[in-house]
């Protein structure tokens, strides 16, 4: 069979995509059949009030550890969407990757390195058709505000920040010191980089995923 050489531009694009998207293992394959994900375990008392479920855009403050008994079913597919090299973002990224390893989640990572890539990288994450996209990094908040209302069938979880007016498919998990809502918008608390500890970031990931798995979406989960 005669070989065909790719044009230089196409080759560069292929290499960029290979570097951009990475998984937990080289054997991860999302092309096959995939069962609808479910929650394994149940939320503990105090996560929310079942008699008055939170309305869209509401904020709930779950009782500590009330989400600890909940995890995803086998084969849960997650894309970690991230932008920024600041310590806070790196802490959030580590929390997501560690959670994925502990829960045996199939994880792929999509990274944006410049502002002109943000919208494109969000689209890349959506095109992978994961069960959940977890966003880490304040730089992604404004682009997500533009994109997420047009993809209501895709669930998003924003950790360490929130969207000012989230649609039903965008859930946030943050705390005092981590409530960035976008450029030019006020925050519900002063931004404090020191509050981005590994322990707090890990709680945000687990609480946020537990909410999404139980259909509590489009809300803010406050962890203080």
Secondary structure by P-SEA (a helix, b strand, c coil): cbbbbccaaaaaaaaaaaaacccccccccccccccccccccccccccccccccccccbbbbcccccccccccccbbbbbbccccccaaaaaaaaaaaaaaaaaccbbbbbbbccccaaaaaaaaaaaacccbbbbccccaaaaaaacccccccbbbbbcccccccccccbbbbccccccccccccccccccccccccaaaaaaaaaaaaaaaaaccccbbbbcc
